[in-house]
Structure formats: C-alpha cells, structure tokens
Amino acid sequence: MQLFFKEGNVEGFRLSVLFVKYYLPFAIFCACNNIFHHLYRGCKKMGLLILSTGFSSVARIVAGIFLTGTMGMNGFFLAWALSWIAESVLNAFIYLFGLWVPREAEDIIQTPLQLRKKKKRRMLPIEEEGDF
C-alpha cells in the first residue's frame, strides 16, 4: 500500500475507491470515444478529431467549474464522466449522419441512417400488374 499512498493517507485511498467504484464504469464511454478517434484518423478527418476532443475538454472544464464548487472531488470525478458521455453523444451524431465519410468513399460507404431509409423503402409492398 505504500507504493501509492503514504502511511496514514486515508483520504487519498478513500477518493481512489470512490472513483473506481462509482465513476470508472463510465470509462466505457471513453473507450468508445477512442474508437471514434481512430476512425477519424483512419478517414483523414482530423477536423472531427479536434472537434470531438475539444468539445470533451470544454464540457469537462465547464462541468468541473460548476460541480467541483458544490461537490468537491465528487464533482471533479462527475465532470470527467459527464465529458465522456457528452463526447460520446457528439460522436454518435457524427457517425450516424456520415460526417466522417471521406469524399472519395461517399459512393461506397453508407451511413446507418442511409441504410435505414433503404430498408424502409424495401418494406413497402410491391404492386404487381393488375392490382390497382
């Protein structure tokens, strides 16, 4: 235990347990964001990467300012988790609307919303001759 905490540092240990217990599960959103970051890099969409990361940073700072004053370290940890969630929502929007698709591949790659529209069109009944 002395590797990370000095003898008698109960507060530091308590905060570590608090973070792992309540806020670390939200790291799944951070992992999803990293997947989107790799997608943006692979598609040469660095503007989206900067937008996504900047949005997360601003969300973390704003939430931290408001939450840390009232909740202390809980507010700091919560601001971190909320920024991960906010960035995930932004990345989902970017993905669904196909903003990440490179111009060269627009004819090849279809976004989930485009696929959904095609599926709805296919589900319409096909009228045969004489069924008027």
DRENRO-258377 format. One line per 4 residues: number of its first residue (from 1); their letters; for each residue x, y, z of N, C-alpha, C, O. Coordinates in Angstrom, 1 decimal. Layout:
// DRENRO-258377
NUM	A	X/Y/Z/X/Y/Z/X/Y/Z/X/Y/Z  ...
//
This chain:
// DRENRO-258377
1	MQLF	0.8/-1.2/0.0/0.0/0.0/0.0/0.9/1.3/0.0/0.4/2.3/-0.4  2.1/1.2/0.4/3.0/2.3/0.4/3.5/2.7/-1.0/4.1/3.8/-1.1  3.2/1.9/-2.0/3.6/2.3/-3.3/2.9/3.5/-3.8/3.6/4.4/-4.4  1.6/3.7/-3.5/0.9/4.8/-4.0/0.5/5.8/-2.8/0.4/7.0/-3.1
5	FKEG	0.3/5.3/-1.7/-0.1/6.1/-0.6/0.9/6.0/0.6/1.4/5.0/0.9  1.1/7.2/1.2/2.0/7.2/2.4/1.1/6.7/3.6/-0.1/6.7/3.5  1.8/6.2/4.5/1.2/5.7/5.7/0.2/6.7/6.3/0.6/7.9/6.6  -1.0/6.4/6.5/-2.0/7.3/7.2/-2.7/8.1/6.2/-3.5/9.0/6.6
9	NVEG	-2.5/8.0/4.9/-3.2/8.8/3.9/-4.5/8.2/3.6/-4.7/7.6/2.5  -5.5/8.3/4.5/-6.8/7.6/4.4/-7.6/8.4/3.3/-8.4/7.7/2.6  -7.5/9.7/3.3/-8.4/10.5/2.3/-8.0/10.1/0.9/-9.0/9.9/0.1  -6.8/10.0/0.5/-6.4/9.6/-0.8/-6.9/8.2/-1.2/-7.4/8.0/-2.3
13	FRLS	-6.8/7.3/-0.3/-7.3/6.0/-0.5/-8.8/6.0/-0.7/-9.3/5.3/-1.6  -9.5/6.7/0.1/-11.0/6.8/0.1/-11.4/7.4/-1.3/-12.4/6.9/-1.9  -10.7/8.4/-1.8/-11.1/9.0/-3.1/-10.8/8.0/-4.2/-11.5/8.0/-5.2  -9.7/7.3/-4.1/-9.4/6.3/-5.1/-10.5/5.2/-5.2/-10.9/4.8/-6.3
17	VLFV	-10.9/4.7/-4.1/-12.0/3.7/-4.0/-13.3/4.3/-4.6/-14.0/3.7/-5.3  -13.6/5.6/-4.2/-14.8/6.3/-4.7/-14.8/6.3/-6.2/-15.8/6.1/-6.9  -13.6/6.7/-6.8/-13.5/6.8/-8.3/-13.7/5.5/-8.9/-14.5/5.4/-9.9  -13.0/4.5/-8.4/-13.1/3.2/-9.0/-14.5/2.6/-8.9/-15.0/2.0/-9.8
21	KYYL	-15.2/2.8/-7.8/-16.5/2.2/-7.5/-17.6/2.9/-8.3/-18.5/2.2/-8.9  -17.6/4.2/-8.4/-18.7/4.9/-9.0/-18.5/5.6/-10.4/-19.4/5.7/-11.2  -17.3/5.9/-10.7/-17.0/6.7/-11.9/-16.3/5.9/-12.9/-16.4/6.2/-14.1  -15.5/4.9/-12.6/-14.7/4.2/-13.5/-15.6/3.4/-14.5/-15.2/3.2/-15.7
25	PFAI	-16.8/2.9/-14.1/-17.7/2.3/-15.1/-18.0/3.1/-16.3/-18.3/2.6/-17.4  -18.0/4.5/-16.1/-18.3/5.4/-17.2/-17.1/5.4/-18.2/-17.2/6.1/-19.3  -16.0/4.8/-17.9/-14.9/4.8/-18.8/-15.2/4.0/-20.1/-14.5/4.1/-21.1  -16.3/3.3/-20.1/-16.7/2.6/-21.4/-17.0/3.7/-22.4/-16.8/3.5/-23.6
29	FCAC	-17.5/4.8/-22.0/-17.8/5.9/-23.0/-16.4/6.5/-23.5/-16.3/6.8/-24.7  -15.5/6.5/-22.6/-14.1/7.0/-23.0/-13.5/6.0/-24.1/-12.9/6.4/-25.0  -13.7/4.7/-23.8/-13.2/3.7/-24.8/-13.9/3.9/-26.1/-13.3/3.7/-27.2  -15.2/4.1/-26.1/-16.0/4.3/-27.4/-15.5/5.6/-28.1/-15.3/5.6/-29.3
33	NNIF	-15.2/6.6/-27.3/-14.6/7.8/-27.9/-13.3/7.5/-28.6/-13.0/8.1/-29.7  -12.5/6.7/-28.0/-11.2/6.4/-28.6/-11.3/5.6/-29.9/-10.6/5.8/-30.8  -12.4/4.8/-30.0/-12.6/4.1/-31.2/-13.0/5.1/-32.3/-12.5/5.0/-33.4  -13.8/6.1/-32.0/-14.2/7.1/-32.9/-13.0/7.9/-33.3/-12.8/8.3/-34.5
37	HHLY	-12.1/8.2/-32.4/-10.9/9.0/-32.7/-10.0/8.2/-33.7/-9.5/8.8/-34.6  -9.9/6.9/-33.6/-9.2/6.1/-34.5/-9.9/6.1/-35.9/-9.2/6.1/-36.9  -11.2/6.0/-35.9/-11.9/6.1/-37.2/-11.6/7.4/-37.9/-11.4/7.4/-39.1  -11.7/8.5/-37.1/-11.4/9.8/-37.7/-10.0/9.9/-38.3/-9.8/10.5/-39.4
41	RGCK	-9.0/9.4/-37.6/-7.7/9.4/-38.1/-7.5/8.6/-39.3/-6.9/9.0/-40.3  -8.2/7.4/-39.3/-8.1/6.5/-40.5/-8.8/7.1/-41.7/-8.4/6.8/-42.9  -9.8/7.9/-41.5/-10.5/8.5/-42.6/-9.9/9.9/-43.0/-10.5/10.6/-43.8  -8.8/10.3/-42.3/-8.2/11.6/-42.5/-9.1/12.7/-42.2/-9.2/13.7/-43.0
45	KMGL	-9.9/12.6/-41.2/-10.8/13.6/-40.8/-10.3/14.2/-39.4/-11.0/14.1/-38.4  -9.2/14.9/-39.5/-8.6/15.4/-38.3/-9.4/16.6/-37.7/-9.3/16.8/-36.5  -10.2/17.3/-38.5/-11.0/18.3/-38.0/-12.1/17.7/-37.0/-12.4/18.4/-36.0  -12.6/16.6/-37.4/-13.6/15.9/-36.5/-12.9/15.5/-35.2/-13.5/15.5/-34.1
49	LILS	-11.7/15.0/-35.3/-11.0/14.6/-34.1/-10.7/15.7/-33.2/-10.9/15.6/-32.0  -10.3/16.9/-33.7/-10.1/18.1/-32.9/-11.4/18.6/-32.4/-11.4/19.0/-31.2  -12.5/18.6/-33.2/-13.8/19.0/-32.7/-14.2/18.1/-31.5/-14.7/18.6/-30.5  -14.1/16.8/-31.7/-14.6/15.9/-30.6/-13.8/16.1/-29.3/-14.3/16.1/-28.3
53	TGFS	-12.5/16.1/-29.5/-11.6/16.3/-28.3/-11.8/17.6/-27.6/-11.8/17.7/-26.4  -11.9/18.7/-28.4/-12.1/20.0/-27.9/-13.5/20.1/-27.2/-13.6/20.7/-26.1  -14.5/19.5/-27.8/-15.8/19.5/-27.1/-15.8/18.8/-25.8/-16.3/19.3/-24.8  -15.1/17.7/-25.7/-15.0/17.0/-24.5/-14.2/17.8/-23.4/-14.6/17.8/-22.3
57	SVAR	-13.2/18.5/-23.8/-12.4/19.3/-22.9/-13.2/20.5/-22.4/-13.2/20.7/-21.2  -13.9/21.1/-23.3/-14.8/22.2/-22.8/-15.9/21.8/-21.9/-16.1/22.4/-20.9  -16.5/20.6/-22.2/-17.5/20.1/-21.4/-17.0/19.7/-20.0/-17.6/19.9/-19.0  -15.7/19.2/-20.0/-15.1/18.8/-18.7/-14.8/20.0/-17.8/-15.0/20.0/-16.6
61	IVAG	-14.3/21.1/-18.5/-14.0/22.3/-17.8/-15.2/23.0/-17.2/-15.3/23.4/-16.0  -16.2/23.1/-18.1/-17.5/23.8/-17.6/-18.1/23.0/-16.5/-18.5/23.6/-15.5  -18.3/21.7/-16.7/-18.9/20.9/-15.7/-18.0/20.9/-14.4/-18.6/20.9/-13.3  -16.7/20.9/-14.5/-15.8/20.9/-13.4/-16.0/22.2/-12.6/-16.0/22.2/-11.3
65	IFLT	-16.1/23.3/-13.3/-16.3/24.6/-12.6/-17.6/24.6/-11.8/-17.5/25.1/-10.6  -18.6/24.1/-12.3/-19.9/24.1/-11.6/-20.0/23.1/-10.5/-20.5/23.3/-9.5  -19.5/21.9/-10.8/-19.7/20.7/-9.9/-18.7/20.7/-8.8/-19.0/20.3/-7.7  -17.4/21.1/-9.1/-16.4/21.0/-8.0/-16.7/21.9/-6.9/-16.4/21.6/-5.7
69	GTMG	-17.2/23.1/-7.2/-17.5/24.0/-6.1/-18.6/23.5/-5.1/-18.5/23.8/-3.9  -19.5/22.7/-5.6/-20.6/22.3/-4.7/-20.3/20.8/-4.2/-20.8/20.5/-3.1  -19.6/20.0/-5.0/-19.5/18.6/-4.6/-18.1/18.2/-4.3/-17.8/17.1/-3.9  -17.1/19.1/-4.5/-15.7/18.8/-4.2/-15.2/17.8/-5.2/-15.4/17.9/-6.4
73	MNGF	-14.4/16.8/-4.7/-13.8/15.8/-5.6/-14.9/15.0/-6.3/-14.6/14.5/-7.4  -16.0/14.7/-5.7/-17.1/14.0/-6.4/-17.5/14.8/-7.6/-17.7/14.2/-8.7  -17.5/16.1/-7.5/-17.9/17.0/-8.7/-16.8/16.9/-9.8/-17.1/16.9/-11.0  -15.5/16.8/-9.4/-14.5/16.7/-10.3/-14.6/15.4/-11.1/-14.5/15.3/-12.3
77	FLAW	-14.8/14.3/-10.4/-14.9/13.0/-11.0/-16.2/12.9/-11.9/-16.2/12.4/-13.0  -17.3/13.5/-11.4/-18.5/13.5/-12.2/-18.3/14.4/-13.5/-18.9/14.0/-14.5  -17.6/15.5/-13.4/-17.4/16.3/-14.6/-16.6/15.5/-15.6/-16.9/15.6/-16.8  -15.7/14.7/-15.2/-14.9/13.8/-16.0/-15.8/12.8/-16.8/-15.8/12.6/-18.0
81	ALSW	-16.7/12.1/-16.0/-17.6/11.2/-16.6/-18.6/11.8/-17.5/-18.9/11.3/-18.6  -19.1/13.0/-17.1/-20.1/13.7/-18.0/-19.4/14.1/-19.3/-20.1/14.1/-20.3  -18.2/14.5/-19.3/-17.5/14.9/-20.5/-17.3/13.7/-21.4/-17.4/13.8/-22.7  -17.1/12.5/-20.9/-17.0/11.3/-21.7/-18.4/11.0/-22.4/-18.4/10.7/-23.5
85	IAES	-19.5/11.2/-21.6/-20.8/10.9/-22.1/-21.1/12.0/-23.2/-21.7/11.6/-24.3  -20.8/13.2/-22.9/-21.1/14.3/-23.9/-20.4/14.1/-25.2/-21.0/14.2/-26.3  -19.1/13.7/-25.1/-18.4/13.4/-26.3/-18.9/12.2/-27.1/-18.9/12.2/-28.3  -19.4/11.2/-26.4/-20.0/10.0/-27.0/-21.2/10.4/-27.8/-21.5/9.9/-28.9
89	VLNA	-22.1/11.3/-27.2/-23.3/11.7/-27.9/-22.9/12.5/-29.2/-23.5/12.2/-30.2  -21.9/13.3/-29.1/-21.4/14.1/-30.3/-20.9/13.1/-31.3/-21.2/13.2/-32.5  -20.1/12.1/-30.9/-19.5/11.1/-31.8/-20.6/10.3/-32.5/-20.5/9.9/-33.7  -21.6/9.9/-31.7/-22.7/9.2/-32.3/-23.5/10.0/-33.4/-23.8/9.4/-34.4
93	FIYL	-23.7/11.3/-33.1/-24.3/12.1/-34.1/-23.4/12.2/-35.4/-23.9/12.1/-36.5  -22.1/12.4/-35.2/-21.2/12.5/-36.4/-21.2/11.2/-37.1/-21.2/11.2/-38.4  -21.3/10.0/-36.4/-21.3/8.7/-37.1/-22.6/8.5/-37.9/-22.6/8.1/-39.0  -23.7/8.7/-37.2/-25.0/8.4/-37.8/-25.2/9.3/-39.0/-25.8/8.8/-40.0
97	FGLW	-24.8/10.5/-39.0/-25.1/11.4/-40.2/-24.0/11.3/-41.2/-24.0/12.0/-42.2  -23.0/10.5/-41.0/-22.0/10.2/-42.0/-21.0/11.4/-42.3/-20.4/11.5/-43.3  -20.8/12.2/-41.3/-19.9/13.3/-41.4/-18.4/12.8/-41.5/-17.5/13.6/-41.9  -18.2/11.6/-41.1/-16.9/11.1/-41.1/-16.4/10.4/-42.4/-15.3/10.1/-42.6
101	VPRE	-17.4/10.2/-43.3/-17.1/9.5/-44.6/-16.3/10.4/-45.5/-16.7/11.6/-45.8  -15.1/9.9/-45.9/-14.3/10.7/-46.9/-15.0/11.0/-48.2/-15.8/10.1/-48.6  -14.8/12.1/-48.8/-15.4/12.4/-50.1/-15.2/11.3/-51.2/-16.1/11.0/-51.9  -14.0/10.7/-51.1/-13.7/9.7/-52.1/-14.5/8.5/-52.0/-14.7/7.7/-52.9
105	AEDI	-15.0/8.2/-50.8/-15.8/7.0/-50.5/-17.3/7.2/-50.3/-17.9/6.3/-49.9  -17.8/8.4/-50.6/-19.2/8.6/-50.4/-20.1/7.7/-51.2/-21.2/7.4/-50.8  -19.6/7.2/-52.4/-20.4/6.3/-53.2/-20.4/4.9/-52.6/-21.3/4.1/-52.9  -19.4/4.6/-51.9/-19.2/3.2/-51.4/-19.7/3.0/-50.0/-20.4/2.0/-49.8
109	IQTP	-19.5/3.9/-49.1/-19.8/3.8/-47.7/-21.2/4.4/-47.5/-21.5/5.5/-47.9  -22.1/3.6/-46.8/-23.4/4.1/-46.5/-23.5/4.2/-45.0/-23.1/3.3/-44.3  -24.0/5.3/-44.5/-24.2/5.5/-43.1/-25.4/4.7/-42.6/-26.2/4.3/-43.3  -25.5/4.5/-41.3/-26.6/3.8/-40.7/-28.0/4.4/-41.0/-28.9/3.7/-41.3
113	LQLR	-28.0/5.7/-41.1/-29.3/6.4/-41.5/-29.6/6.2/-42.9/-30.8/6.0/-43.2  -28.7/6.1/-43.8/-28.9/5.8/-45.2/-29.4/4.4/-45.4/-30.4/4.1/-46.1  -28.8/3.5/-44.6/-29.3/2.1/-44.7/-30.7/1.9/-44.2/-31.5/1.1/-44.7  -31.0/2.7/-43.1/-32.3/2.6/-42.6/-33.4/3.1/-43.5/-34.5/2.5/-43.7
117	KKKK	-33.1/4.2/-44.3/-34.0/4.7/-45.3/-34.2/3.6/-46.4/-35.3/3.4/-46.8  -33.1/3.0/-46.8/-33.3/1.9/-47.8/-34.1/0.8/-47.4/-35.0/0.3/-48.1  -33.9/0.4/-46.1/-34.7/-0.7/-45.6/-36.2/-0.4/-45.5/-37.0/-1.3/-45.8  -36.5/0.8/-45.1/-37.9/1.2/-45.1/-38.5/1.2/-46.5/-39.7/0.8/-46.7
121	RRML	-37.8/1.7/-47.5/-38.3/1.7/-48.9/-38.5/0.2/-49.3/-39.5/0.0/-50.1  -37.7/-0.7/-49.0/-37.9/-2.1/-49.4/-39.1/-2.7/-48.8/-39.6/-3.7/-49.3  -39.5/-2.3/-47.6/-40.6/-2.9/-46.9/-41.9/-2.5/-47.5/-42.9/-3.1/-47.1  -42.0/-1.5/-48.4/-43.2/-1.1/-49.0/-43.7/-2.3/-49.9/-42.9/-2.9/-50.5
125	PIEE	-45.0/-2.6/-49.9/-45.5/-3.7/-50.8/-45.3/-3.3/-52.2/-45.4/-2.2/-52.7  -44.9/-4.3/-53.0/-44.6/-4.2/-54.4/-45.9/-4.4/-55.1/-46.5/-5.5/-55.0  -46.3/-3.5/-55.9/-47.6/-3.6/-56.6/-47.3/-4.4/-57.9/-46.4/-4.1/-58.7  -48.1/-5.4/-58.1/-48.0/-6.2/-59.3/-49.0/-5.7/-60.3/-50.0/-5.0/-60.0
129	EGDF	-48.8/-6.0/-61.6/-49.7/-5.5/-62.6/-51.1/-6.1/-62.4/-51.2/-7.3/-62.1  -52.1/-5.2/-62.5/-53.4/-5.6/-62.3/-54.0/-5.5/-60.9/-55.1/-5.9/-60.7  -53.1/-5.1/-59.9/-53.6/-5.0/-58.5/-54.0/-3.6/-58.2/-53.9/-3.1/-57.1  -54.6/-2.9/-59.1/-54.9/-1.5/-58.8/-56.2/-1.4/-58.2/-56.7/-0.3/-57.9
//
